[in-house]
């Protein structure tokens, strides 16, 4: 195909392949996965592409091992990723918690299909929204982005690697089957134009003074010393002190877990990405993400032609939740509508932050919500305003 | 202005590739936005399969074909299954060696499979049809589709594919069906 790492130029490719090329452009060094529809093309593409540039691709025996392997790859200093869907992401949840606890930067791609269980292997879903946030046990935070086009799948994969490294946190690319399989123009920039944020390195020499989990900066992120760089490093899923050694005491647990949560909260403004469409004078605020946001945009355009003051907030990042932005919109809005291909996950989160009515436009999955269905909901709400 | 095109036939006729090549031509070689989708899963194997593209001058929101403006059918089963999905007044293009359209239907036909067999490879039926579709609909310039073919098919088959494309295109010119 090509031994170039970055395929600069214009392409006609699907979202899965754009995700794989985004990983290439982000200088992925290690991929471990267990292919599953509708994410298979991500692994298929990388299996061909990564060896061309001397990187390592491993097809693992299952999803538990895949997730475990990318934590190892990450802690050895390689940008690491896996890709999965449906039951696969459920199997990864245990070790996703391990990545959060070890603060191992990694990217987990979930091309969502209809669930629960085996569900709809070849059809779209957006019902892993809450799982992405709460799926592993214990208190922790992750970052998640949701692309609405193959182009954005490319762009957000690059961003996910950068955010994962900046905050030492597992970052999810929470796409869906529609975006994974639809083919559209993808413009890949010059290699020099692709942002690459380095992991924060220790400033102390490897003489025993360096503590791998000591976060002295305002961002609450400790510098990372990789295995093999001369530092003494110890990583464990047990509650650990700043040296990384197990210390199962309430005080240490309180300090560590609070920091894991706080490091995402205090940096939320840097992490969150949203896009406005016709929101300036909106009395009805429509919220959507991923493929459903494409129908939502059309519905807003059609409703505006009928004089209805509605606008769209497209959530490009899913987690952390953009509560500041939602509260600002709430100061002028009468009603919120949340369109999502699940039975009401993001709408619950919106309800927590606003006092206005929150109307859901939902479908259990398998079929993209049509612009007409969202427009109907907007018109019903407008009748009440 | 949103134009929806559905390519259909039976599995193995290369209908997905038709959508991909036409989409590639429109998205990369014409100043147009284009999205291609296809059916996945058991329903896409055997029987009537399809690939679908939406073309517009503006960014495309809803990516799926709802009512095709242009329907291309390479098999009787595909014609029967998808003809009712087409818009009133849609352009219907068939392989008239394989599809027997209903009497009242106004279709444009080319014996694409026969042309391909004459060229020595039945596998290029879809590309013969691409040539015909390009000429009849005027949706893309000939050069754009040729570039998309060159970028998509295996290098050693480019001459055969371009010959197949030309056969379909020229047939439309001969029959005075070209736009």
Contacts between the chains, C-beta under 8 A, distances in Angstrom:
chain1	res1	chain2	res2	distance
A	10	B	28	5.2
A	11	B	28	7.7
A	12	B	20	7.2
A	12	B	23	5.8
A	12	B	24	4.2
A	12	B	27	5.0
A	12	B	28	5.8
A	12	B	34	7.8
A	12	B	36	7.6
A	37	B	40	7.5
A	38	B	40	6.9
A	121	B	41	6.9
A	122	B	40	4.1
A	122	B	41	3.3
A	122	B	42	8.0
A	123	B	40	7.7
A	123	B	41	7.3
A	177	B	40	7.9
A	178	B	37	7.9
A	178	B	63	6.9
A	181	B	37	7.0
A	181	B	38	7.3
A	181	B	40	6.4
A	182	B	35	5.7
A	182	B	36	7.0
A	182	B	37	5.2
A	182	B	63	5.1
A	183	B	20	6.7
A	183	B	23	6.0
A	183	B	35	7.0
A	183	B	36	4.0
A	183	B	37	7.4
A	184	B	27	6.8
A	184	B	34	7.2
A	184	B	35	5.1
A	184	B	36	7.5
A	184	B	60	7.9
A	184	B	63	7.9
A	185	B	27	4.3
A	185	B	28	6.6
A	185	B	33	7.5
A	185	B	34	7.2
A	291	B	63	7.6
A	294	B	60	7.9
A	294	B	61	4.5
A	294	B	62	6.0
A	294	B	63	6.5
A	295	B	61	6.6
A	295	B	62	5.4
A	297	B	61	4.9
A	298	B	61	4.0
A	298	B	62	5.6
A	301	B	61	7.8
A	368	B	62	7.5
A	368	B	63	7.8
A	368	B	64	6.6
A	370	B	62	6.9
A	371	B	61	6.8
A	371	B	62	5.3
